[in-house]
Amino acid sequence: MFLLLPFDSLVVNLLGISITVLFTLLLVFIIVPAIFGVSFGIRKVYMKTLLKIFQWATLRIERGAKEKNHPLYKPYVNGIIAKEPMSLEEEIKEIRRSGSGKALDAPEFELSDIFYFCRKGIETIMDDEVTKRFSAEELESWNLLSRTNYNFQYISLRLTVLWGLGVLIRYCFLLPLRIALAFTGISLLVTGTTVVGYLPNGRCKEFLSKHVHLMCYRICVRALTAIITYHDRENRPRNGGICVANHTSPIDVIILASDGYYAMVGQIHGGLMGVIQRAMVKACPHVWFERSEVKDRHLVAKRLTEHVQDKSKLPILIFPEGTCINNTSVMMFKKGSFEIGATVYPVAIKYDPQFGDAFWNSSKYGMVTYLLRMMTSWAIVCSVWYLPPMTRQPEEDAVQFANRVKSAIARQGGLVDLLWDGGLKREKVKDTFKEEQQKLYSKMIVGNHEDRSRS
């Protein structure tokens, strides 16, 4: 037994040296640069190397598919049904003309009108533009994370070995490193904001709070190996305003907060999230609501209005969609944020799915599973555009203003602009949508009848 002691001592020494070297590297190359907001360019070199590997893997898959006479899968992108933008009245008029040759104002009701609603129903089932926004965006090529090309089969030994090597790197090297960074960032955030919270209000407290938040968020960004490109930074949100952005993932908050200083809005949670929230609000005027308060629209609007009226307070960060969308589109913005009357600073966020899928499908994955998927991805690569500030016009109501902001975000991010409510992710279509179509058809029929009666 005593003969093993020197060997045990050697193992302990080597382990201690390894841990010391690891934390020294983390401190020098990640934590210290995060504190000062600088980068050595290691992540960009890493991204370029991955791109070359993906290109080689894609070419190898395509060549292997041709050799084995397997068709290559091209995902559905632009739709499978050709549609022309026409109103209900125009489409029914076209159906009547092609069917019976009668004009639209001939009878009150035509049996052929049924075909319009049947066709619309079948089109919606076959080409559902809502449901597909709540599933991961498919790729044409394999990114060594999953077989996004469903026709992929065994191609070559080199490709298989490369995939196995990627698994080892992601789970045995990147995952422990990222967990250590995430733990460091969260610990510093809780500790730093708690300490700053005891300082008297003033410029010193505001300065320290800002830099503690920025430092910790930048460390958390590096825990995801996030490579972010910010555009038009002169349009970044200012105090007394509201920052609104499209919503893909909980990490949207980290992406934006690592480049700016925001007041967060959200529901009070328990557990670890609750500890973080209580620590953050001591150093910064975040707006947290109790579960019972969230459903009270008037109370929420009042709290937000009071915040933005104080021009010394930080801009509020809000995601008006209310749920995560798969970053291919922007869905309906809730009007509450646009009724306040504050200046709105739109922000468009677009992720590159080649390196990792940032979309959180909360109906399928819990938060822990989602974060594990993020930390075992190659990287999170995205672009952020700060759009010029927008204000509500005198002739606009809150809904029109929200739609104008949403359209600007969709256009800048290259996303599809949809009018549907993101709540359809978990709920059925509201009766108001059905009633709207019924009212249009009824108005068309009744209107024709009244016109004929007057004549």
Buried (B, 14 or more C-beta within 10 A) or exposed (E): EEEEEEEEEEEEEEEEEEEEEEEEEBEEBBBEBBBEEEBEEEBEEBBEEBEEBBEEBBEBBBEBBEEEEBEEBEEEEEEEEEEEEEEBBEBBBEBBEEEEEEEBBEBEEBEBBEBBEEEEEEBBEEEEBBEBBBEBBBBEBBBBBEBBBEEBEEBEEEBEEBBEEBEEEBEEEBBEBBBBBBEBBBEBBBEBBBBBBEBEEEEEBBEBBBBBBBBBBBBBBBBBBBBBEBEEEEBBBBEBBBBBBBBBBBBBBBBBBBBBBBBBBBEBBEEEEEBBBBBBBBBBBBBBBEEEEEEEEEBBBEBBEEBBEEEEBBBBBBBBBBBBBBBBBBBBBBBBBBBBBBBBBBBBBBBBBBBBBBBBBBEEBEEEEBBBBBBBBBBBBBBBBBBEBBEBEEEBEBBBBBBBBBBBBBEBBEBEBBEBBBBBBEEEEEEEEEEEEEEBBEEBBEEBEEEEEEE
